Amino acid sequence: MTEQTKFSVLCSLLTWTQRTKSPQKKRAKFRKFLDSFCPDRNYFPAIRLILPNLDRERGSYGLKESVLATSLIDALGMSKDSPDALRLINWRKGGSKTGANAGNFALVATEVLQLRQGTASGGLTIKELNDLLDQLSSSENRGEKTLVLSTLIQMTNAQEMKWIIMIILKDLKLGISEKSIFHEFHPDAEDLFNVTCDLKLVCEKLRDRNQRHKRQDIEVGKAVRPQLAKRVANAAEAWKKLHGKEVVAECKFDGDRIQIHKNGTEIHFFSRNFLDHSEYAHAMSEIIIQNILVDRCILDGEMLVWDTSLNRFAEFGSNQEIAKAARDGLDSNRQLCYIAFDILYFGDTSVIHQTLKERHEILRKVVRPLNGRLEILLPNNGGINSHRPSGEPCWSLIAQNADEVERFFKETIENRDEGIVVKDLSSKWEPSDRSGKWLKLKPEYVQAGSDLDVLIIGGYYGSGRHGGEVAQFLVGLAERPSPNTHPKRFVSFCRVGTGLSDDELEAVVTKLKPYFRKYEYPKQRPPSFYQVTNHSKERPDVWVDSPEKSIILSITSDIRTIESEVFSAPYCLRFPRIDRVRYDKAWHECLDVQSFIELVQSSNGT
Ligand code: ATP
């Protein structure tokens, strides 16, 4: 029985694989392991440990490095402030004095474990390990998880524990691709996995390497590995690559890639990593049942958050929060919104072999759009997108030449979207394909070399927990003042909300409250000392009516190197977050626009 195979045998294979350079040798050794240690062709128990990121039979462990660190500290009975406990907690800085293993949690943990575990293997079998990992994933609290970890520690040596930790973190760093592992296992394994995302099924169906498996099509209820996009540098390159094809350019939405599987009233929301996101069910299932006009189908698209008060999509990252708020019945002006850009299955048949153009037609018939909740992404050729939530530019267009692609790209990034995806309208939808039927075009970003000290000039009300209070800020840069004077005007720069604790946020809001002024748009203009564009994104709920009373925030961010016309300052930021509140700095010490531009150009090497 494979399962009676000792885990130490698998560890030898993993260690050897990691050290060996030659891909052929790695594959040959893997084959030998399969033949010698899985004699009854029961491959799944071992393969799920070799490809832990593809195994969906077990739930998640709920153990990322930091929780794993504290659980191991408890399992080893160490004091939390002992040097070894601190090495685990500060694993990013490195375990040993030299910091040689910095950033590799498993290696830092091995250093600590080596001092406490013997070198002799405890004799753990693959079956026992799988049983204990099942217990680890089903245990509900950290205490239970700690118990499982201490059992594992008793049954292993430090080398074996290193591999177990890597299995728990789902990254073995073997230096051999998943594709090679699949290919060595069975020539049809990758194909079958791509359309089922079911490792157990692949291991069970393909026991005989010499027997080919008939190509299987996709099924409702089984996640499919998504078609992906290849990056190109510019519109001209995209146009050249799709030479002679009919081309559609679509906005690249920055949400969660979600496949919706509908089978009557049974709805699944599969992520790109084929996890079933049941947390979307509360807010979305009924909408899907009512507005998808076919009993069985698979839609491909993006889950985003639509802000009904601002009439636009909220920035990336709030999906889970909004899904929870919907489940808990909390009132919010934000709601989940699904944008379907493709359809893969319709009625009783897979439609991935039809052209994108044909699939668009099916999509049009199957989905009844619902403003800001359920949208379809179809080319805007004749007012099809008339249902689109107001204020947004066109989301999709059939391009006639490279210039049109370029113009569309510029327009979408002005709207602060992620970029565009250019697609061949005659192409099939192919699971896991990144060969270039879809091309993505994104603006370049550089990392801001240092923190940016910006001034709070406005505030936006929050929702949910932060409802009714300012929870995000519009921040500005100073117009460079003449020497020895203070700045007189501030240029709006970006909106930032994350990074502060609740207490820190409350302290800032309390200090600024006396200076917050509500403005009625479009009747009132923002205060004259602020330079803003007319874009709706620059309309905070309140303005700070005297900059000299305001507060400096240090923010960190990636910077988009394509100039923006939306916010007044040149260049856009991506994922800005507040690093800290600079009560120690006076309002006039705010970064000025000129210095900011110099900073971007020096980071950009231009
Ligand atoms: P990125 O970080 O650029 O999103 P990625 O590796 O996650 O890269 P890619 O395959 O390169 O994914 O880009 C395709 C992704 O873009 C999809 O997974 C999907 O989430 C997202 N996307 C947004 N809008 C579209 C669209 N209109 N068509 C296809 N994909 C889209």
Boltz pocket constraint, residues with backbone or C-beta under 6 A from the ligand:
constraints:
  - pocket:
      binder: B
      contacts: [[A, 226], [A, 227], [A, 228], [A, 229], [A, 230], [A, 250], [A, 251], [A, 252], [A, 253], [A, 254], [A, 255], [A, 256], [A, 257], [A, 272], [A, 301], [A, 302], [A, 341], [A, 377], [A, 421], [A, 440]]
      max_distance: 6.0
